[in-house]
C-alpha cells in the first residue's frame, strides 16, 4: 500500500554542532521530531489532542547514522507511514544532506492514546484514512518525491 508521505526542508543551525564540529546526533532526532509533528498537524492529530484528548504517542524510535552532517547547510527529511496496525503505526524517515545523500534513517512506532482515560486505543477511521492516502503537494506546488528504498 502507498501510505502518507511528506518531505520537509530544515536549516542546520550552528548551535546543533558538537565538539567534533559536526551536527550532534540529538539534532538529527529533533529533525525527525519536527517531521513527525508536521505529519500530526497535517492529519488533524494535533487538533484531536486539543479537542478530544486523543493523539498518538511515541512508543519507540531507533536511528541508524550513515554519515556526518556539517554546518552550514540544510537537511531534507523524507517521511512516510509504512505500516498501520490496530493501535499503532510505523513512521520511517530518511534525513538527507544538501547533496541529497542519506545521513540517517529513523524508524518510529507511535501508539494511539486516549489521554483522558490513560489507555491506548484503536486508531480512529478518520486518521487511518488520512494515513492511507497520499499527502498533498508541498507548499509551493512541488510534489513529494517517491520514497527510495
URSULKA-V497020 format. One record per residue. N is the residue number from 0. PHI is phi in whole degrees, 0 to 359 (NA if undefined). Layout:
# URSULKA-V497020
n/phi
N/PHI
N/PHI
This chain:
# URSULKA-V497020
n/phi
0/NA
1/264
2/277
3/314
4/220
5/211
6/226
7/232
8/239
9/231
10/277
11/280
12/261
13/303
14/291
15/272
16/280
17/255
18/292
19/270
20/87
21/242
22/296
23/296
24/299
25/295
26/297
27/300
28/292
29/293
30/300
31/287
32/296
33/300
34/296
35/296
36/294
37/301
38/302
39/294
40/291
41/295
42/265
43/86
44/289
45/292
46/297
47/298
48/297
49/291
50/272
51/237
52/74
53/242
54/194
55/283
56/239
57/283
58/269
59/203
60/214
61/221
62/223
63/249
64/276
65/256
66/200
67/287
68/235
69/235
70/268
71/276
72/154
73/227
74/239
75/247
76/246
77/261
78/234
79/207
80/272
81/239
82/202
83/235
84/253
85/291
86/245
87/224
88/215
89/250
90/236
91/243
92/232
93/242
94/257
95/241
96/274
97/298
98/275
99/63
100/265
101/288
102/257
103/199
104/235
105/235
106/237
107/249
108/242
109/244
110/242
111/290
112/223
113/259
114/287
115/284
116/264
117/59
118/220
119/283
120/213
121/297
122/293
123/302
124/302
125/299
126/284
127/302
128/299
129/291
130/288
131/270
132/254
133/298
134/286
135/293
136/299
137/295
138/306
139/97
140/84
141/285
142/271
143/287
144/291
145/295
146/285
147/267
148/296
